[in-house]
Amino acid sequence: MSKSTTPEDLGAALGLLLRAYAEAVTPALGDLPHGSRGYQTMCEVVHGRQPSQAALAARLGIDRTMMTYLIDDLVEAGLVERRPNPDDRRQRRIVATDRGRGTLEELCGRVRAAEDAALGALGDEERAVFRRLLFKAAGAGAVHTAETCALVEQALKS
């Protein structure tokens, strides 16, 4: 924290942390289409939490038009496919390919290491508490967690 930032200045502290996070995570994502947005989308798709492209856009706070381009690029990269939704033929489900699941497994490890670097001032236990409190304060479940990475790794070994 800079000398001009007081401990009570939450906005400034969050801004500094967000910049450190972006500087650490962006290179870890390599050439993944759309960088961190592509990564968050892949996490949602691999875990099958959202039934449609529109639901993905709403969950991740991405404009529906931009989500179309993002999914197009993930399809072109061979990471996801659009398939008919058996529950609603008007919808297309976004499903991860084997390549997409493998790519996400690799990226999870890199992102976790980058996140740990961004949170380097905290010990392991402090990081775990910080993550829990941050997700609670944000009012939503985690989009990316160590548990999601473990689930991907387990699914790939099955």
Backbone hydrogen bonds, N-H to C=O, Kabsch-Sander energy under -0.5 kcal/mol:
donor,donor_aa,acceptor,acceptor_aa,energy
5,T,2,S,-1.3
6,T,4,S,-0.6
9,D,6,T,-1.9
10,L,8,E,-1.8
13,A,9,D,-2.2
14,L,10,L,-3.0
15,G,11,G,-2.3
16,L,12,A,-2.4
17,L,13,A,-2.4
18,L,14,L,-2.8
19,R,15,G,-2.2
20,A,16,L,-2.2
21,Y,17,L,-2.8
22,A,18,L,-2.8
23,E,19,R,-2.5
24,A,20,A,-1.6
25,V,21,Y,-3.2
26,T,22,A,-2.2
28,A,24,A,-0.6
29,L,25,V,-1.2
29,L,26,T,-0.8
30,G,27,P,-1.1
32,L,29,L,-2.0
35,G,32,L,-2.1
37,R,34,H,-1.4
38,G,34,H,-1.0
39,Y,35,G,-2.2
40,Q,36,S,-2.8
41,T,37,R,-2.2
42,M,38,G,-2.5
43,C,39,Y,-2.4
44,E,40,Q,-2.0
45,V,41,T,-2.7
46,V,42,M,-3.0
47,H,43,C,-1.5
48,G,45,V,-1.3
49,R,44,E,-1.5
53,Q,92,R,-0.7
56,L,52,S,-2.1
57,A,53,Q,-2.4
58,A,54,A,-2.3
59,R,55,A,-2.5
60,L,56,L,-2.4
61,G,57,A,-1.0
62,I,57,A,-2.2
67,M,63,D,-2.6
68,T,64,R,-1.6
69,Y,65,T,-1.4
70,L,66,M,-2.5
71,I,67,M,-3.0
72,D,68,T,-2.5
73,D,69,Y,-2.3
74,L,70,L,-2.1
75,V,71,I,-2.8
76,E,72,D,-2.6
77,A,73,D,-1.7
78,G,75,V,-1.8
79,L,74,L,-2.5
80,V,74,L,-0.9
81,E,95,V,-2.6
83,R,81,E,-0.5
83,R,93,R,-2.8
85,N,88,D,-0.5
85,N,91,Q,-1.9
88,D,85,N,-0.9
91,Q,88,D,-2.3
93,R,83,R,-3.6
95,V,81,E,-2.8
95,V,93,R,-0.6
97,T,79,L,-2.2
101,R,97,T,-2.5
102,G,98,D,-2.4
103,T,99,R,-2.7
104,L,100,G,-2.5
105,E,101,R,-2.2
106,E,102,G,-2.0
107,L,103,T,-2.6
108,C,104,L,-2.7
109,G,105,E,-1.2
110,R,106,E,-1.5
111,V,107,L,-3.3
112,R,108,C,-2.5
113,A,109,G,-2.0
114,A,110,R,-2.3
115,E,111,V,-3.1
116,D,112,R,-2.4
117,A,113,A,-1.9
118,A,114,A,-2.4
119,L,115,E,-1.9
120,G,117,A,-1.5
122,L,119,L,-2.5
127,R,123,G,-2.5
128,A,124,D,-1.9
129,V,125,E,-2.2
130,F,126,E,-3.0
131,R,127,R,-2.8
132,R,128,A,-2.2
133,L,129,V,-2.7
134,L,130,F,-2.8
135,F,131,R,-2.5
136,K,132,R,-2.1
137,A,133,L,-2.9
138,A,134,L,-2.3
139,G,135,F,-0.6
139,G,136,K,-0.9
140,A,135,F,-1.5
149,C,145,T,-1.7
150,A,146,A,-2.4
151,L,147,E,-2.3
152,V,148,T,-2.0
153,E,149,C,-2.6
154,Q,150,A,-2.6
155,A,151,L,-2.5
156,L,152,V,-2.2
157,K,153,E,-1.3
158,S,154,Q,-1.0
